[in-house]
Amino acid sequence: MPANPDYQCYLDAVARQRSHQEDWLTVGYAPLGFYLKDFCLHRAEGVWHLYHIAGTPGVSCGLPGNETWFGHATTRDFVHWETQEACFFIDTKGWDHGHVFAPFVISHGGKHWMFYTGVATDNTQRIGVATSTDLFHWERVGNRPVIRPEEYGWAFCPTSGGAACRDAHVIAHDGGFEMYYTAVTKEGGGCVARASSADLVTWRDAGVAYAFSGWNQCESSNVQRLGDRWRLFFGGHHAWSYVDSDNPFRWPDVTPKTIRADVTGMEVIARRGDRWLVAYFGLRYYRLLIGVLDWSRPEPTIEQVRDPAVLAGFEL
């Protein structure tokens, strides 16, 4: 058969992406030619899968045509990364026809579940879900979002003209599941909201989980259990911060404690006592960085890891 130069162009581009390597601990991971924003890490069979917003440097996330697919990369050690092919795209005829933001993956019932923010071209946001059996190919569940705050009396969430409802984080709890996501109240304040589910498909609104009157938007909520306490993390244009509660349903509406001003999102990779190995990104660098968060310090913060030997202490 004659050579197919168009197909070869595709093969060459994929090979360049996969083979491209940098000193990732120093510069932070991002696929060649793109930036990285809201992300999640999911471990399966000894391999860490990274899913993230991917976009074109210098182009706004609100401009149609940008941030329309999720990047996918894999690693075993956070030193070497392999960039995989893009794994999830907007549905040009669906409710999520503009952008896709903030993936989060959890495994249950022999499948992997990806919760994501689907966005219309006018930046109206809702949360949907897709499933996969291999972590590479994803199919949407249904044709409508599973989180629809326009149906919730506490939320400001019009169905057009832009509305915040994004950044899902899901945990298993007490035989079911709790989802946390960022939204805006009818009074115009930023908040973290909560919903509950028994099957990851049908979600019951549980209202506001945390609200602080000093902000009009939160970002990238994340919940971690610490013994009999629950720590809620979130970021935004203010700082990466946290607040504690004695239950996973409601946090007091108090001023949060700041960890680091230039971090927008963080996930925990491993814990060793007071030392946590974390992945994070910020609005100044748009790459995935690895750091240590040491709670034993008087003023805990995230310090970037540049030496692979540090990872050995976390058995990576």
C-alpha positions as CSV (number, residue, x, y, z in Angstrom):
1,M,0.0,0.0,0.0
2,P,1.2,3.6,-0.6
3,A,2.5,5.6,2.3
4,N,-0.1,7.6,4.2
5,P,1.6,10.9,5.2
6,D,-1.4,12.2,7.1
7,Y,-1.5,9.1,9.3
8,Q,2.3,9.3,9.7
9,C,1.9,12.9,10.9
10,Y,-0.4,11.7,13.7
11,L,2.0,8.8,14.7
12,D,5.0,11.2,14.7
13,A,3.1,13.7,16.9
14,V,2.1,11.0,19.4
15,A,5.7,9.7,19.5
16,R,7.1,13.1,20.2
17,Q,4.7,13.7,23.1
18,R,5.4,10.3,24.7
19,S,9.2,10.5,24.3
20,H,9.6,14.1,25.5
21,Q,11.3,14.3,28.8
22,E,12.5,17.1,31.1
23,D,13.8,17.4,34.6
24,W,10.2,17.1,35.8
25,L,10.9,17.5,39.5
26,T,12.5,20.9,38.8
27,V,10.3,22.4,36.1
28,G,7.0,20.5,36.8
29,Y,5.2,18.2,34.4
30,A,3.0,19.5,31.6
31,P,2.6,17.9,28.1
32,L,4.8,19.3,25.4
33,G,3.2,22.5,24.0
34,F,0.4,22.8,26.6
35,Y,-0.2,24.1,30.1
36,L,-1.7,22.0,33.0
37,K,-4.3,23.2,35.4
38,D,-6.9,21.4,37.6
39,F,-5.9,17.8,37.9
40,C,-6.3,14.5,39.7
41,L,-4.1,11.5,40.4
42,H,-5.4,7.9,40.5
43,R,-3.3,4.9,41.3
44,A,-4.0,1.5,39.7
45,E,-1.8,-1.6,39.6
46,G,1.3,0.4,40.7
47,V,0.8,3.1,38.1
48,W,-0.2,6.7,38.8
49,H,-2.6,8.1,36.2
50,L,-2.7,11.9,35.9
51,Y,-5.7,13.6,34.3
52,H,-5.7,17.4,33.9
53,I,-7.0,20.4,32.1
54,A,-4.8,21.1,29.1
55,G,-4.7,24.4,27.3
56,T,-2.7,26.6,25.0
57,P,-0.3,29.0,26.7
58,G,-1.4,32.6,26.4
59,V,-5.1,31.7,25.7
60,S,-7.8,32.4,28.2
61,C,-9.7,29.4,29.7
62,G,-12.9,31.2,28.8
63,L,-12.2,31.5,25.1
64,P,-14.1,28.9,23.0
65,G,-11.7,26.4,21.6
66,N,-9.4,26.3,24.6
67,E,-9.5,23.7,27.4
68,T,-11.6,21.3,25.4
69,W,-10.0,18.0,26.4
70,F,-8.2,16.3,29.3
71,G,-4.5,15.5,29.2
72,H,-3.5,12.0,30.5
73,A,0.0,11.0,31.6
74,T,1.4,8.1,33.7
75,T,4.2,7.6,36.1
76,R,5.5,5.1,38.6
77,D,7.9,7.4,40.5
78,F,7.0,11.0,39.7
79,V,10.4,11.4,38.2
80,H,9.7,10.0,34.8
81,W,6.4,10.7,33.0
82,E,4.9,9.3,29.8
83,T,2.4,11.5,28.1
84,Q,-0.6,9.5,26.8
85,E,-3.1,10.5,24.2
86,A,-5.9,12.9,25.2
87,C,-8.7,10.8,26.8
88,F,-11.8,13.0,27.1
89,F,-13.3,15.7,25.0
90,I,-16.2,18.2,25.0
91,D,-19.5,17.0,23.5
92,T,-20.2,19.7,20.8
93,K,-23.9,18.8,20.8
94,G,-24.2,18.3,24.6
95,W,-24.6,20.5,27.7
96,D,-20.7,20.4,28.0
97,H,-20.0,21.8,24.5
98,G,-17.6,24.6,25.5
99,H,-14.9,23.3,27.8
100,V,-14.1,20.5,30.3
101,F,-12.5,21.3,33.6
102,A,-11.3,19.6,36.8
103,P,-11.4,15.8,36.4
104,F,-11.6,13.6,39.5
105,V,-11.4,9.8,39.4
106,I,-12.5,7.1,41.9
107,S,-12.8,3.4,41.4
108,H,-16.0,1.4,42.4
109,G,-17.9,-1.6,41.3
110,G,-15.2,-2.8,38.9
111,K,-15.2,0.5,37.0
112,H,-13.4,3.8,37.2
113,W,-15.6,6.9,37.5
114,M,-14.5,10.3,36.3
115,F,-16.4,13.4,37.7
116,Y,-15.7,16.5,35.6
117,T,-16.9,20.0,35.1
118,G,-18.8,20.5,31.8
119,V,-18.9,24.0,30.6
120,A,-21.0,25.8,27.9
121,T,-19.3,28.3,25.7
122,D,-20.7,31.2,27.9
123,N,-18.9,29.6,31.0
124,T,-22.0,28.1,32.5
125,Q,-20.8,25.1,34.5
126,R,-22.3,21.8,35.8
127,I,-20.8,18.5,36.9
128,G,-21.1,15.3,35.0
129,V,-19.6,11.8,35.2
130,A,-18.0,9.3,32.8
131,T,-16.8,5.7,33.3
132,S,-14.0,3.5,32.1
133,T,-12.8,0.0,32.5
134,D,-9.2,0.7,31.4
135,L,-8.5,4.3,32.5
136,F,-7.8,5.2,28.8
137,H,-11.2,5.3,27.2
138,W,-14.1,7.1,28.8
139,E,-17.9,7.1,28.2
140,R,-20.4,9.6,29.6
141,V,-23.1,8.3,31.9
142,G,-26.3,9.8,30.6
143,N,-26.8,13.0,28.6
144,R,-27.2,15.5,31.5
145,P,-25.1,16.6,34.4
146,V,-25.5,14.9,37.8
147,I,-25.0,18.1,39.8
148,R,-27.5,20.8,38.7
149,P,-27.5,23.7,41.2
150,E,-30.2,25.6,39.4
151,E,-32.5,23.1,41.1
152,Y,-31.1,24.0,44.6
153,G,-32.6,26.8,46.5
154,W,-29.4,28.0,48.1
155,A,-27.3,28.4,44.9
156,F,-26.8,31.2,42.4
157,C,-26.6,29.1,39.2
158,P,-28.5,30.4,36.2
159,T,-28.7,28.1,33.2
160,S,-27.0,30.6,30.9
161,G,-24.8,33.7,31.2
162,G,-22.1,32.0,33.2
163,A,-22.3,30.2,36.5
164,A,-19.8,28.6,38.9
165,C,-20.3,24.9,39.7
166,R,-17.0,23.0,39.4
167,D,-14.0,21.1,40.9
168,A,-15.6,17.9,42.2
169,H,-13.9,15.8,44.9
170,V,-15.5,12.5,45.9
171,I,-14.9,10.2,48.9
172,A,-16.4,7.0,50.1
173,H,-18.0,7.4,53.5
174,D,-20.3,5.3,55.7
175,G,-21.3,2.9,52.9
176,G,-22.0,5.7,50.4
177,F,-20.3,8.6,48.7
178,E,-19.9,12.3,49.5
179,M,-19.1,14.9,46.8
180,Y,-17.6,18.3,47.5
181,Y,-17.5,21.0,44.8
182,T,-17.2,24.8,44.6
183,A,-20.2,27.0,43.9
184,V,-21.7,30.4,44.7
185,T,-24.6,31.1,47.1
186,K,-27.6,33.2,46.2
187,E,-26.0,36.0,48.3
188,G,-23.0,36.0,46.0
189,G,-20.5,34.3,48.3
190,G,-18.1,31.6,47.3
191,C,-18.7,28.3,49.0
192,V,-17.9,24.5,49.0
193,A,-21.1,22.6,48.5
194,R,-21.9,18.9,49.2
195,A,-24.0,16.1,47.7
196,S,-24.5,12.5,48.7
197,S,-25.0,9.3,46.7
198,A,-25.3,5.6,47.1
199,D,-24.4,4.7,43.5
200,L,-22.3,7.6,42.1
201,V,-25.0,8.3,39.5
202,T,-27.9,9.8,41.5
203,W,-26.9,12.6,43.8
204,R,-28.9,14.2,46.6
205,D,-28.1,17.9,47.3
206,A,-26.9,18.5,50.8
207,G,-26.4,22.2,50.6
208,V,-23.4,24.3,51.7
209,A,-20.6,22.5,53.4
210,Y,-18.5,25.6,54.0
211,A,-19.0,29.3,53.3
212,F,-16.8,32.3,54.3
213,S,-18.1,35.8,53.6
214,G,-14.7,37.1,52.6
215,W,-14.6,35.5,49.2
216,N,-16.7,35.3,46.1
217,Q,-15.2,32.1,44.7
218,C,-13.4,29.0,46.0
219,E,-11.4,26.6,43.9
220,S,-10.3,22.9,43.9
221,S,-11.9,21.6,47.1
222,N,-10.3,18.5,48.6
223,V,-11.2,16.6,51.8
224,Q,-8.7,14.6,54.0
225,R,-9.5,12.6,57.1
226,L,-7.2,13.0,60.1
227,G,-8.3,10.6,62.9
228,D,-11.5,12.1,64.3
229,R,-11.2,15.3,62.3
230,W,-11.9,16.2,58.7
231,R,-9.7,18.8,56.9
232,L,-11.2,20.7,53.9
233,F,-8.7,22.3,51.6
234,F,-9.5,24.8,48.8
235,G,-7.8,27.5,46.9
236,G,-8.5,30.3,44.4
237,H,-7.0,33.7,43.8
238,H,-6.5,34.2,47.5
239,A,-4.4,31.3,48.8
240,W,-4.3,27.5,49.3
241,S,-6.0,27.2,52.7
242,Y,-7.9,24.8,55.0
243,V,-10.4,24.6,57.8
244,D,-11.2,21.7,60.1
245,S,-14.4,20.0,61.3
246,D,-15.3,17.1,63.5
247,N,-17.5,15.6,60.7
248,P,-17.4,15.5,56.9
249,F,-20.8,17.2,56.4
250,R,-20.3,20.8,57.6
251,W,-17.3,23.0,58.4
252,P,-17.6,26.2,60.5
253,D,-17.8,29.4,58.5
254,V,-14.6,30.8,60.0
255,T,-11.5,32.4,58.4
256,P,-9.4,29.5,57.0
257,K,-5.7,29.0,57.7
258,T,-3.4,29.7,54.8
259,I,-0.7,27.3,53.7
260,R,0.7,28.9,50.6
261,A,-0.4,31.9,48.6
262,D,0.6,30.8,45.1
263,V,-1.0,27.3,45.1
264,T,-4.5,26.8,43.4
265,G,-4.9,23.0,43.7
266,M,-3.3,20.2,45.6
267,E,-3.7,16.4,46.0
268,V,-2.2,14.1,48.5
269,I,0.0,11.3,47.1
270,A,1.2,9.7,50.4
271,R,1.4,10.4,54.1
272,R,4.3,9.5,56.5
273,G,3.2,10.8,59.9
274,D,3.2,14.6,59.8
275,R,4.9,14.7,56.4
276,W,2.6,14.5,53.4
277,L,3.9,14.1,49.8
278,V,1.6,16.2,47.6
279,A,1.1,17.3,44.0
280,Y,0.1,20.9,43.3
281,F,-0.2,23.6,40.7
282,G,-0.6,27.4,40.8
283,L,-1.7,30.1,38.5
284,R,1.8,31.4,38.1
285,Y,3.3,28.2,36.6
286,Y,0.6,25.9,35.2
287,R,2.6,22.7,35.7
288,L,2.3,19.8,38.1
289,L,4.9,20.1,40.9
290,I,5.7,17.7,43.7
291,G,6.1,18.9,47.3
292,V,6.2,18.0,51.0
293,L,3.7,19.5,53.4
294,D,5.1,19.1,56.9
295,W,2.5,19.6,59.6
296,S,5.0,19.4,62.4
297,R,6.3,22.9,61.5
298,P,4.9,26.0,63.3
299,E,3.7,27.4,60.0
300,P,3.2,24.4,57.6
301,T,3.7,25.1,53.9
302,I,4.4,23.2,50.8
303,E,8.0,22.9,49.8
304,Q,8.9,21.7,46.3
305,V,10.7,18.4,46.0
306,R,13.6,18.6,43.5
307,D,15.7,15.7,44.8
308,P,14.4,12.2,43.9
309,A,15.9,10.8,47.1
310,V,13.1,12.6,49.0
311,L,10.6,10.4,47.3
312,A,12.3,7.3,48.6
313,G,11.1,8.3,52.1
314,F,7.6,7.9,50.8
315,E,8.3,4.5,49.2
316,L,8.1,5.9,45.7
